[in-house]
Amino acid sequence: MKNLLLLISPQAKSAYFNDYIDVAKAELCWLIGGQEVEHRRMGEMDFLAVASCDVSLQQLARLSFIYGIFEQDGDKLLPLSAESEFSLHENFVFGSKFKGKTNELLTQMLINVGLKSIDYRNVSELKLLDPMCGRATTLLWAMRYGIKAKGIEQDVKAIADVRMNIKKWCKVQRQKHSFKEGFIGKANKHDKGKFIDFDAADSSMRMINGDSTEANTLLKNEKFDLLVSDLPYGVQHFTTDKTRDPISVLKDCVEAWSKSLKINGVIVLSFNRYLPRREKLIGVFESEGFSALDFSAEHRMSESIVRDVVILRKLY
Ligand SMILES: C[S@@+](CC[C@H](N)C(=O)[O-])C[C@H]1O[C@@H](n2cnc3c(N)ncnc32)[C@H](O)[C@@H]1O
């Protein structure tokens, strides 16, 4: 490939605020493996320039910040036809807005850097788990990629909300699909273990109501290639024990999460850098056989939250 200019989407500015150039660079560098990347500004447009790379246009088009890809020819820019070709309509991920939703582009970035960190032949072979899935943003993104996904969420109202949102977009987009509902274990009036399955566009997701510390029971010891989650921030989302510090809940979850992951699989987490501190978070996982990879994508989210991303590989 020749010299490429990647146009950064205006949406990335709201996802990553003032740090959007650095976050976009971090994601691109992770994908292309440390090649030099340069920021260029033309008028109001921000581009990342790369000399040449082995990565396909389709892969580049799936970067979370991409708005367009151009080949540079002297002082002219030639737009390249780079389709991201997702199987499920974007409305399934972007269409519904709700309190506590993880930014859609951030979620895509988490999946992208996770995929780059594992070995696989075809995404359709992969299984992704979001052990704190909220209202399924990660699960639906995974389905768009053709990855089978499962999620666990403690909020009892979440399954009904997800069902309603998905039904709406199936209707609007005339998406062929199937739903199944049931319980892991015995049905009960607290809806503990209740699940919903959604199958569409050659992929599927299951969302289970329950506590992530019980992941192995809820998932019947199934093993996943990737765990991707946006951790509770302590401000908007309380953790199970109503403390603001997610570290205590992570300590309770780490064994179950580790058992749910294949060896050499990775966990990708976004978290509020102030709570927990990066080193403390990594420490919890190191004691369970994980090693942190050299990736970070720090960016301010609000006055009280600076979000970061960590990738942890399961060594044994
Ligand atoms: C930042 S939100 C995730 C939002 C999600 N990515 C989305 O877009 O809907 C974190 C979620 O973790 C959930 N959570 C916290 N502790 C949990 C636990 N022990 N088991 C299951 N879910 C938990 C919270 O209820 C919250 O919905």
The ligand as an SDF file (V2000), in Angstrom:
LIG
                    3D

 27 29  0  0  0  0  0  0  0  0999 V2000
  -19.7350    0.8000   32.8830 C   0  0  0  0  0  0  0  0  0  0  0  0
  -21.1210   -0.2190   33.0310 S   0  0  0  0  0  0  0  0  0  0  0  0
  -21.0870   -1.1640   31.5370 C   0  0  0  0  0  0  0  0  0  0  0  0
  -21.9430   -0.5270   30.4970 C   0  0  0  0  0  0  0  0  0  0  0  0
  -22.0630   -1.3640   29.2310 C   0  0  0  0  0  0  0  0  0  0  0  0
  -20.7960   -1.5110   28.5580 N   0  0  0  0  0  0  0  0  0  0  0  0
  -23.0850   -0.7470   28.3160 C   0  0  0  0  0  0  0  0  0  0  0  0
  -22.7460   -0.0100   27.3730 O   0  0  0  0  0  0  0  0  0  0  0  0
  -24.2860   -0.9210   28.5930 O   0  0  0  0  0  0  0  0  0  0  0  0
  -20.6070   -1.4080   34.2160 C   0  0  0  0  0  0  0  0  0  0  0  0
  -21.6900   -2.4190   34.5660 C   0  0  0  0  0  0  0  0  0  0  0  0
  -21.1460   -3.3780   35.4770 O   0  0  0  0  0  0  0  0  0  0  0  0
  -22.2300   -3.8870   36.2110 C   0  0  0  0  0  0  0  0  0  0  0  0
  -21.6760   -4.6350   37.3420 N   0  0  0  0  0  0  0  0  0  0  0  0
  -20.9620   -4.1650   38.4010 C   0  0  0  0  0  0  0  0  0  0  0  0
  -20.6310   -5.1690   39.2320 N   0  0  0  0  0  0  0  0  0  0  0  0
  -21.1360   -6.3100   38.6940 C   0  0  0  0  0  0  0  0  0  0  0  0
  -21.1110   -7.6750   39.0650 C   0  0  0  0  0  0  0  0  0  0  0  0
  -20.4890   -8.0730   40.1670 N   0  0  0  0  0  0  0  0  0  0  0  0
  -21.7300   -8.5840   38.2800 N   0  0  0  0  0  0  0  0  0  0  0  0
  -22.3740   -8.2030   37.1500 C   0  0  0  0  0  0  0  0  0  0  0  0
  -22.4200   -6.9200   36.7310 N   0  0  0  0  0  0  0  0  0  0  0  0
  -21.8180   -5.9910   37.4860 C   0  0  0  0  0  0  0  0  0  0  0  0
  -23.0080   -2.6310   36.5700 C   0  0  0  0  0  0  0  0  0  0  0  0
  -24.3400   -2.9550   36.9480 O   0  0  0  0  0  0  0  0  0  0  0  0
  -22.9070   -1.8390   35.2510 C   0  0  0  0  0  0  0  0  0  0  0  0
  -24.0440   -2.0770   34.4460 O   0  0  0  0  0  0  0  0  0  0  0  0
  1  2  1  0
  2  3  1  0
  2 10  1  0
  3  4  1  0
  4  5  1  0
  5  6  1  0
  5  7  1  0
  7  8  2  0
  7  9  1  0
 10 11  1  0
 11 12  1  0
 11 26  1  0
 12 13  1  0
 13 14  1  0
 13 24  1  0
 14 15  1  0
 14 23  1  0
 15 16  2  0
 16 17  1  0
 17 18  1  0
 17 23  2  0
 18 19  1  0
 18 20  2  0
 20 21  1  0
 21 22  2  0
 22 23  1  0
 24 25  1  0
 24 26  1  0
 26 27  1  0
M  CHG  2   2   1   9  -1
M  END
$$$$
